[in-house]
Amino acid sequence: MKYSSEYRDPALAKALVAAISKDVQGYDGRMTLMEVCGTHTMSIYQHGIRSLLPAQVRLVSGPGCPVCVTPISYVDQAVAYARRPQTIVATFGDMVRVPGSTSNLQREKAEGADVRIVYSPLDAVSIAEKNPEKTVVFLGVGFETTAPTIGGSLLEAEKRNLKNFFVLCAHKTMPAPMIALTSDPELKVDGYICPAHVSAVIGSDAYQPLAEDFGVPCVVTGFEPVDMLRGIQMLVRQVVAGEAKVECEYSRIVKPAGNQTAQAILAKVFEPCDAEWRGIGLIPESGLRLREAYQKFDALIALPVEVEEPREHKGCLCGEILKGKVSAKDCPLFRKTCTPEHPIGACMVSSEGTCAAEYKYGDC
């Protein structure tokens, strides 16, 4: 297939649904398949994928939204920088409304803080160059998809000899959280719908340890309805056959070794570190921090600020939702006090959040 419309073909989608139903005939039990990509989550809800599948196949959403898995302490840190004199906080749009312990960046901006939404880390570099008398702190949030662009912005800032540009790092990496969830005795994942954007960078081979060491099938899947159904069918066939291997439905984009140029930037600028994931906790080697040669750009090191004690919001089940243990509808705040207009948890703020998807598209 060559065109996106072909991946939305109703007849082909119907045939795939029928094939999945045939594949699970006689399967004793119910298999749980988890997607760990926010765009997959939105696609599943938007196209009603759950409603098309046989009863033996259960889809759950995992920690695939980078904004959602960012701990509340990081938001508090960003708020502290926004309150710092002569400081500009630059960020992607989703982070502005994520609640901290007592405030968020949107509220700080309304009270006079200089908070700017940018579409690229290079925009933040340009802001720093145009405002040499001010300090610019860019919020480095994201998986391997965005981390290379942020690494590239640091290389550009170094090239321009900027002394007022800094990054507050909260980069997360796959597949470490997938391994952590696989090891959780309370959650049985029978197969992973692997993230497409991330996989374009790290490559499908990155999931081999999940299949080889933990016996969990993995399929890298695209975002269109036919992509999703085909990827689910590939996982279903592995589970039914008792196999565990890595397959790539999204081979038109994702290669086994990934994007070598992006990986080189990551390796040059960042090094692995332990990272805190909202709801999951500390996962070893699941984050990225700046290497020593680039720590001059590290906001935490160069710009110490006083940060309030983090306090999670009572009743919010965002952490459990991110682990796939409960659904958005299980949260007592969902659609009541927590809405897109007045979000209490990060899963309702981000356009890739499970709660936002459930709120917008309903239970599909």
C-alpha positions as CSV (number, residue, x, y, z in Angstrom):
1,M,0.0,0.0,0.0
2,K,1.3,3.5,-0.9
3,Y,-1.3,6.0,0.3
4,S,-2.7,6.8,3.7
5,S,-6.3,6.3,2.5
6,E,-5.5,2.6,1.9
7,Y,-4.7,2.2,5.6
8,R,-8.3,3.4,6.3
9,D,-10.0,1.0,3.9
10,P,-13.2,-0.2,5.6
11,A,-13.3,-3.5,3.7
12,L,-9.7,-4.3,4.6
13,A,-10.4,-3.4,8.2
14,K,-13.5,-5.6,8.3
15,A,-11.4,-8.5,6.8
16,L,-8.8,-8.1,9.5
17,V,-11.4,-8.1,12.3
18,A,-12.8,-11.3,10.9
19,A,-9.3,-12.8,10.7
20,I,-8.6,-11.9,14.3
21,S,-11.9,-13.5,15.4
22,K,-10.9,-16.7,13.5
23,D,-7.4,-16.7,15.0
24,V,-8.8,-16.8,18.6
25,Q,-11.4,-19.5,18.0
26,G,-10.8,-22.1,20.6
27,Y,-8.4,-19.9,22.6
28,D,-9.0,-20.6,26.3
29,G,-8.8,-17.4,28.3
30,R,-8.4,-13.7,27.6
31,M,-5.1,-12.1,26.4
32,T,-4.1,-8.6,27.5
33,L,-2.3,-6.5,24.9
34,M,-0.8,-3.1,26.0
35,E,0.1,-0.1,23.8
36,V,2.8,2.2,25.1
37,C,2.3,5.1,22.8
38,G,0.0,8.0,23.3
39,T,-0.7,8.3,19.6
40,H,-1.7,4.6,19.6
41,T,-4.0,5.3,22.5
42,M,-5.8,8.1,20.6
43,S,-6.0,6.0,17.5
44,I,-7.6,3.1,19.4
45,Y,-10.2,5.3,20.9
46,Q,-10.8,7.5,17.8
47,H,-11.4,4.5,15.5
48,G,-13.3,2.4,18.0
49,I,-10.7,-0.5,17.8
50,R,-11.8,-2.0,21.1
51,S,-15.4,-2.4,20.0
52,L,-14.2,-4.4,16.9
53,L,-12.2,-7.1,18.7
54,P,-13.5,-10.4,20.0
55,A,-14.0,-10.9,23.7
56,Q,-10.7,-12.9,24.0
57,V,-8.6,-9.8,23.2
58,R,-8.3,-7.0,25.8
59,L,-6.5,-3.8,25.1
60,V,-5.0,-1.7,27.9
61,S,-3.1,1.6,27.7
62,G,0.4,1.9,29.3
63,P,2.9,4.7,30.0
64,G,3.1,6.0,26.5
65,C,2.4,9.6,27.1
66,P,5.7,11.5,28.0
67,V,3.8,14.4,29.7
68,C,1.7,12.0,31.7
69,V,4.7,10.0,33.1
70,T,6.6,13.1,34.1
71,P,6.5,13.3,37.9
72,I,4.8,16.1,39.7
73,S,8.1,17.2,41.3
74,Y,9.3,18.1,37.8
75,V,6.3,20.4,37.3
76,D,7.1,22.0,40.6
77,Q,10.7,22.6,39.5
78,A,9.4,24.2,36.3
79,V,7.1,26.5,38.3
80,A,10.1,27.5,40.5
81,Y,12.0,28.6,37.4
82,A,9.0,30.5,36.1
83,R,9.0,32.5,39.4
84,R,12.7,33.2,39.1
85,P,13.6,36.8,38.1
86,Q,14.7,37.5,34.6
87,T,13.9,33.9,33.5
88,I,12.1,32.7,30.5
89,V,10.6,29.2,30.6
90,A,10.2,27.7,27.1
91,T,8.1,24.6,26.7
92,F,6.0,22.5,24.4
93,G,2.3,23.3,24.8
94,D,1.1,20.2,26.7
95,M,3.3,21.0,29.7
96,V,1.7,24.4,30.4
97,R,-1.5,23.0,31.9
98,V,-0.1,20.0,33.8
99,P,-0.9,20.6,37.5
100,G,2.0,20.8,40.0
101,S,1.5,20.5,43.8
102,T,0.0,24.0,44.1
103,S,0.3,25.7,40.7
104,N,1.1,25.2,37.0
105,L,2.8,27.2,34.3
106,Q,-0.4,28.5,32.9
107,R,-1.3,30.1,36.2
108,E,2.3,31.5,36.6
109,K,2.1,33.0,33.2
110,A,-1.3,34.6,34.1
111,E,0.4,36.2,37.1
112,G,3.2,37.7,35.1
113,A,5.8,34.9,34.6
114,D,7.5,34.8,31.2
115,V,6.4,31.4,29.9
116,R,6.5,30.8,26.2
117,I,5.2,27.9,24.1
118,V,7.6,26.8,21.3
119,Y,7.2,24.3,18.5
120,S,10.9,23.3,18.4
121,P,13.8,23.4,20.9
122,L,15.6,25.6,18.3
123,D,12.9,28.2,18.9
124,A,14.1,28.3,22.5
125,V,17.7,28.7,21.4
126,S,16.7,31.7,19.3
127,I,14.8,33.2,22.2
128,A,18.0,32.9,24.3
129,E,20.1,34.5,21.6
130,K,17.6,37.4,21.3
131,N,17.5,37.9,25.1
132,P,21.1,37.8,26.3
133,E,20.2,39.6,29.5
134,K,17.7,36.8,30.5
135,T,18.0,33.2,31.4
136,V,16.1,30.7,29.2
137,V,15.1,27.3,30.6
138,F,13.7,24.8,28.1
139,L,11.6,22.0,29.5
140,G,13.2,18.8,28.1
141,V,10.3,16.3,28.2
142,G,9.8,13.4,25.9
143,F,11.0,10.0,24.8
144,E,13.7,9.1,22.3
145,T,11.5,10.7,19.7
146,T,12.1,14.3,20.9
147,A,15.4,13.8,22.8
148,P,17.6,14.0,19.6
149,T,16.1,17.3,18.7
150,I,16.8,18.7,22.1
151,G,20.3,17.3,21.9
152,G,20.6,19.0,18.6
153,S,19.5,22.3,20.1
154,L,22.3,22.0,22.7
155,L,24.8,21.4,20.0
156,E,23.5,24.6,18.3
157,A,23.6,26.6,21.5
158,E,27.2,25.5,22.0
159,K,28.0,26.5,18.4
160,R,26.5,30.0,19.0
161,N,28.4,30.2,22.4
162,L,25.2,30.9,24.3
163,K,25.7,31.3,28.1
164,N,22.0,31.8,29.0
165,F,20.4,28.7,27.5
166,F,19.6,25.7,29.8
167,V,17.6,22.5,29.7
168,L,15.6,21.0,32.5
169,C,15.9,17.3,31.6
170,A,13.1,14.8,32.1
171,H,13.8,12.5,29.2
172,K,12.5,9.0,29.4
173,T,13.4,5.9,27.3
174,M,11.9,2.7,26.1
175,P,11.7,-0.3,26.6
176,A,12.8,-0.1,30.3
177,P,9.2,0.7,31.6
178,M,7.9,-2.2,29.5
179,I,10.3,-4.5,31.2
180,A,9.2,-3.1,34.6
181,L,5.5,-3.6,33.8
182,T,6.3,-7.1,32.6
183,S,7.9,-7.9,35.9
184,D,4.9,-6.6,37.9
185,P,3.1,-9.6,39.4
186,E,-0.2,-7.7,39.6
187,L,-0.2,-7.0,35.8
188,K,-0.1,-9.8,33.2
189,V,0.8,-8.4,29.8
190,D,0.6,-11.0,27.1
191,G,1.9,-8.8,24.3
192,Y,3.1,-5.2,23.5
193,I,2.0,-2.9,20.7
194,C,5.3,-1.2,20.6
195,P,5.5,2.6,20.0
196,A,6.0,3.6,16.4
197,H,7.6,7.1,16.8
198,V,10.1,5.8,19.4
199,S,10.9,2.8,17.3
200,A,11.7,4.9,14.3
201,V,14.7,6.1,16.4
202,I,15.7,3.1,18.5
203,G,14.8,0.4,16.0
204,S,12.6,-2.7,16.4
205,D,15.6,-4.7,17.6
206,A,15.5,-2.8,20.9
207,Y,12.6,-5.0,22.0
208,Q,14.4,-8.3,21.6
209,P,15.2,-8.6,25.4
210,L,11.4,-8.5,26.1
211,A,10.8,-11.3,23.7
212,E,13.9,-13.4,24.4
213,D,14.4,-12.9,28.2
214,F,10.7,-12.3,29.3
215,G,8.8,-14.3,26.7
216,V,6.5,-11.4,25.7
217,P,5.5,-10.9,22.1
218,C,6.2,-7.5,20.6
219,V,4.9,-5.9,17.4
220,V,5.9,-2.4,16.3
221,T,2.7,-0.9,14.8
222,G,1.6,2.1,12.8
223,F,-1.2,4.5,13.7
224,E,-3.9,4.0,11.0
225,P,-6.8,1.7,11.7
226,V,-5.5,-1.0,9.3
227,D,-2.1,-0.7,10.9
228,M,-3.6,-1.1,14.4
229,L,-5.7,-4.2,13.4
230,R,-2.9,-5.8,11.5
231,G,-0.5,-5.3,14.4
232,I,-3.0,-6.7,16.8
233,Q,-3.5,-9.7,14.6
234,M,0.2,-10.3,14.5
235,L,0.3,-10.3,18.3
236,V,-2.8,-12.5,18.6
237,R,-1.2,-15.1,16.4
238,Q,2.0,-15.1,18.5
239,V,0.0,-15.5,21.8
240,V,-2.2,-18.3,20.4
241,A,0.8,-20.1,19.1
242,G,2.8,-19.6,22.3
243,E,5.5,-17.7,20.5
244,A,7.5,-14.6,21.7
245,K,9.3,-12.6,19.0
246,V,9.7,-9.1,17.7
247,E,7.8,-8.3,14.5
248,C,7.4,-5.0,12.7
249,E,4.1,-4.1,11.1
250,Y,5.3,-0.5,10.5
251,S,8.3,-1.6,8.3
252,R,7.6,1.2,5.9
253,I,9.1,3.6,8.5
254,V,10.8,1.5,11.3
255,K,14.0,-0.4,10.6
256,P,15.6,-3.0,12.8
257,A,18.5,-0.8,13.7
258,G,16.6,2.5,13.8
259,N,17.8,5.9,12.9
260,Q,21.6,5.9,13.3
261,T,22.0,9.7,13.0
262,A,19.5,10.4,15.8
263,Q,21.1,7.7,18.0
264,A,24.5,9.3,17.4
265,I,23.2,12.7,18.8
266,L,21.7,10.9,21.8
267,A,25.0,9.1,22.5
268,K,27.0,12.4,22.2
269,V,24.9,14.6,24.4
270,F,23.1,12.3,26.8
271,E,23.9,9.3,29.0
272,P,21.5,6.8,30.7
273,C,20.3,7.4,34.2
274,D,17.7,6.2,36.6
275,A,14.4,8.1,36.2
276,E,11.2,8.6,38.1
277,W,8.0,7.7,36.3
278,R,4.7,8.9,37.5
279,G,2.8,5.9,39.0
280,I,5.6,3.4,38.4
281,G,8.4,4.9,40.5
282,L,12.1,4.8,39.9
283,I,13.2,2.7,37.0
284,P,16.9,2.0,36.6
285,E,18.5,3.3,33.3
286,S,15.2,4.5,32.0
287,G,16.1,8.2,31.6
288,L,18.6,10.5,30.0
289,R,20.8,13.1,31.6
290,L,23.4,15.4,30.0
291,R,26.9,14.1,29.8
292,E,29.6,15.9,31.7
293,A,30.7,17.9,28.6
294,Y,27.2,19.4,28.3
295,Q,26.3,19.9,32.0
296,K,26.9,23.6,31.6
297,F,23.5,23.6,30.0
298,D,21.9,21.6,32.8
299,A,19.4,23.9,34.7
300,L,19.4,21.7,37.8
301,I,23.2,22.2,38.1
302,A,23.6,25.7,36.9
303,L,20.5,27.3,38.3
304,P,19.6,26.0,41.8
305,V,16.1,27.1,43.0
306,E,14.0,26.3,46.0
307,V,11.2,23.8,45.2
308,E,8.2,23.0,47.3
309,E,7.5,19.5,48.7
310,P,5.6,17.6,46.0
311,R,2.1,16.7,46.8
312,E,0.0,14.4,44.6
313,H,-3.7,15.3,44.2
314,K,-6.0,13.1,46.3
315,G,-8.2,10.8,44.4
316,C,-6.3,11.0,41.1
317,L,-5.6,7.6,39.7
318,C,-3.3,8.8,36.9
319,G,-0.5,6.6,38.2
320,E,-2.6,3.4,38.2
321,I,-4.0,4.3,34.8
322,L,-0.5,4.6,33.4
323,K,0.3,1.1,34.6
324,G,-2.8,-0.3,32.9
325,K,-4.3,-1.5,36.1
326,V,-7.4,0.7,36.0
327,S,-9.3,2.6,33.3
328,A,-10.0,6.3,33.2
329,K,-13.6,5.6,34.2
330,D,-12.5,3.9,37.4
331,C,-11.1,7.2,38.6
332,P,-13.6,9.0,41.0
333,L,-12.6,12.4,39.6
334,F,-13.1,11.5,35.9
335,R,-15.8,13.7,34.2
336,K,-16.7,15.1,37.6
337,T,-14.0,17.4,39.0
338,C,-11.4,16.4,36.4
339,T,-12.2,17.5,32.8
340,P,-10.1,18.9,29.9
341,E,-11.1,22.4,31.0
342,H,-10.1,21.8,34.6
343,P,-7.7,18.9,34.6
344,I,-6.5,17.4,37.9
345,G,-4.2,14.7,36.5
346,A,-1.7,14.8,33.6
347,C,-3.6,12.0,31.8
348,M,-6.4,14.5,31.2
349,V,-4.1,17.3,30.1
350,S,-2.1,15.8,27.3
351,S,-3.6,15.2,23.9
352,E,-2.0,11.7,24.2
353,G,-3.4,11.0,27.6
354,T,-5.7,8.0,28.3
355,C,-8.2,10.1,30.2
356,A,-8.3,12.8,27.5
357,A,-8.9,10.0,24.9
358,E,-11.7,8.4,27.0
359,Y,-13.3,11.8,27.6
360,K,-13.2,12.8,23.9
361,Y,-14.2,9.5,22.2
362,G,-16.0,7.5,24.9
363,D,-15.7,3.9,25.7
364,C,-14.7,2.3,22.4
